[in-house]
Amino acid sequence: MSSENIQMVDVKSQYLKIKEEIDQGIQDVINSCQFINGPKVKEFQASLESYLDVKRVVPVANGTDALQIALMALNLKPGDEVIVPAFTYVATAEVIGLLNLKPIMVDVDPNTFNLTAAIFEKAITEKTKAVVPVHLFGQCAEMEGIMKIANAKGIFVIEDNAQAIGSDYIFSNGKNQKSGTIGHIGCTSFYPSKNLGCYGDGGAIFTNDEALGEKIRMIANHGQSKRYYHDLIGCNSRLDSIQAVVLNEKLKHLDAYNIARQKVAQNYDNAFSSLENVEIPYRDKSSSHVFHQYTLKVKQNKRDELKSFLADKNIPSMIYYPVPLYEQKAFSAFANSVELPVTHALCQEVISLPIHTEMMKETQDYIIDHVRQFFNA
């Protein structure tokens, strides 16, 4: 096969399958000229509330805004501590620093790459006011234990669900709940490459607390209780109607999209599970995995060599994330006094392979053959 067009995510092929519905919906918005907070946004909001089985969804402009607005709604004071994993995208901690709060960066589980209840509990001080578990790469953090501790200590829980929308958390009593709806607030991004992505920027905030949901809605709309009446200091963050059209159509297919990703992941697992110096993604029994990324751990310092080898074969790969948050210059004021060993190791070992809903068998076989060729050489 030709390797010229292998992509980490194939947004175009996904679009072509729903082109007629998307194009018509966008044209309807243009015809109506209701580009901001129009009926399409309200329709998507209601659809997502139904899908997640959550009382309130507030669509916003992007995932970073979602995290910032969530924190703004909690009446935190400068210097209050917010616990956050050190192995995550910068936005999770960036908004904490932006609001003059203190990000307390902690290590993660070496298997799931996520925050655990034990790690969370150990980091709590009298200044801890919130925690942001990140459901990294497509599966949930240990939410049952985290919530038990947080509720006992009066700590707010904000779920960063940007990479795991559609995944299910399974409680010890067998109850299932959608990721992002377990904490006090959930946040997500609709960046185009996400499992539920729009064709621009977008995000959303969810909560089952009606009063908190109303406050979040106000903050996202200049702090307005009604037009030109501003009760809070807020910001301007809104999802436009064209993006709502895209998301509302794609939401209908989200479960199928996630199943397609899981099939690709299973094929990779079958091919790589026997390779030396490679660890396939761990599946935690308390969470389904929707594989926003398919991420291997490569031992013996072979990760970067593998990446170069794949690039020579026109196979893209990504390293999420090459530098721990506490080593980033922007967070030097919050740097950890000691290295976090799991985070440090993961930054040296992880590599993500192409995975998306439209991946052809021939494409995946080509990738698999060359990964196996590298390790069997």
C-alpha positions, -999 to +999 in steps of 0.1 A: +000+000+000+010+037-003+021+052+030+019+088+018-015+096+034-013+079+068-026+104+094-028+103+132-065+112+128-086+112+096-111+139+101-119+143+063-129+107+057-152+108+088-167+140+074-174+125+040-196+098+056-219+125+071-213+152+045-249+157+034-262+162+070-233+185+080-235+206+049-273+210+051-271+219+088-244+245+082-264+260+053-295+262+076-274+282+101-262+306+073-298+310+060-311+318+095-282+341+103-284+330+140-247+324+144-244+329+182-265+312+208-291+302+182-314+272+183-287+248+170-266+255+201-296+248+224-304+217+204-269+204+209-269+213+246-301+192+251-287+163+231-255+162+251-274+164+284-295+135+273-265+114+261-245+121+293-276+118+316-265+151+333-287+180+344-268+208+329-245+213+300-230+247+292-214+249+257-183+272+256-156+282+231-130+256+239-118+231+264-093+255+281-121+280+287-142+251+302-116+244+328-110+281+336-147+288+340-152+257+361-126+270+386-140+305+385-174+291+397-159+277+429-151+309+448-115+299+452-090+325+466-055+333+454-030+308+468-056+280+472-041+247+461-055+226+432-041+191+428-034+181+392-014+153+375+020+163+362+015+140+332-011+159+312-015+187+286-006+221+298-041+235+298-051+215+328-026+234+350-023+266+330-058+278+340-049+271+377-019+295+375-039+320+354-064+324+383-036+329+408-042+295+423-014+271+431-012+239+410+001+210+431+016+186+405+015+150+415+025+117+400+002+092+382-004+055+381+022+038+359-004+016+342-034+039+336-013+072+335-041+087+356-045+101+391-054+076+419-072+081+452-040+072+471-019+098+452-046+124+456-050+118+494-013+120+500-011+154+484-039+170+504-030+199+527-052+224+546-049+247+516-063+221+491-096+233+477-099+213+444-086+185+424-086+179+386-085+143+376-076+139+340-091+110+321-060+106+299-060+089+265-095+076+268-101+059+302-112+072+336-092+080+366-101+063+399-132+084+404-150+063+431-120+066+455-113+102+446-149+113+452-150+095+485-120+114+498-130+147+482-165+146+497-151+137+532-126+166+530-149+192+513-127+194+481-142+202+447-136+177+419-134+190+383-130+162+357-109+169+327-128+148+302-113+162+270-099+128+260-125+104+273-160+116+263-182+086+258-163+063+282-181+047+311-169+045+347-180+013+365-185+017+403-178-012+427-216-017+430-219-022+393-234+012+385-222+028+353-218+066+348-205+086+319-170+101+324-172+138+332-205+135+351-191+120+384-173+150+399-188+183+409-180+197+374-169+180+342-151+197+313-144+187+277-129+199+245-143+196+210-110+202+192-113+186+158-091+156+166-111+146+198-134+116+198-163+141+196-147+170+176-161+200+158-146+218+128-130+246+148-128+252+185-154+242+210-159+229+245-185+222+272-190+221+310-213+197+327-227+194+362-256+178+381-258+208+405-284+232+390-273+262+410-237+257+400-247+251+364-265+285+364-235+302+378-213+286+352-237+297+325-235+333+338-197+334+340-194+322+304-217+350+293-201+381+309-216+373+343-251+382+331-282+371+349-301+387+320-290+408+292-271+439+304-274+429+340-240+416+352-240+400+387-206+384+384-172+390+368-173+367+339-159+362+305-170+357+269-169+320+259-195+305+236-200+278+211-211+291+177-241+276+159-221+261+130-199+241+154-231+230+173-245+216+140-213+195+135-213+183+171-250+174+172-246+153+141-214+136+153-229+130+187-254+106+171-224+085+160-201+089+191-207+054+204-200+039+170-169+060+166-156+048+200-163+012+191-143+017+159-114+030+179-116+000+202-114-024+173-083-006+160-068-008+195-075-045+198-058-052+165-027-033+178-028-052+211-029-085+193+001-076+172+023-060+199+015-079+231+043-104+225+070-079+217+099-074+241+105-039+255+069-029+246+039-025+269+005-022+253-022+001+269-035-011+302-073-016+306-086-007+340-115-028+351-134+002+364-135+021+331-142+015+295-114+028+272-124+049+241-088+053+229-084+090+221-048+078+218-033+044+214-001+047+235+027+022+239+054+023+265+088+015+249+116+004+272+154+004+270+155+039+256+142+028+222+112+052+220+129+080+200+146+055+178+112+039+170+097+073+162+125+081+137+122+046+122+085+051+116+089+086+102+113+071+076+084+049+066+060+078+064+042+066+095+033+095+119+035+091+157+032+115+186+048+118+220+022+129+246+040+143+266+078+148+263+083+172+293+066+169+327+046+200+337+069+207+366+099+210+343+081+235+320+095+271+323+060+285+327+056+266+359+090+272+375+073+290+404+054+258+412+082+233+405+082+202+426+111+199+450+115+162+440+111+145+407+080+124+402+094+091+390+065+077+371+059+109+352+096+112+344+097+077+331+065+080+310+079+112+293+108+090+282+088+060+271+054+068+257+046+070+220+011+072+204+003+055+170-023+066+145-058+057+156-091+069+143-126+058+132-119+054+095-087+034+096-084+009+069-071-026+076-043-021+050-032+010+067-031-006+101-013-036+088+014-014+073+019+003+107+019-030+125+043-046+102+069-018+106+065-016+144+071-053+146+100-051+121+117-025+143+116-047+174+123-079+157+153-066+137 
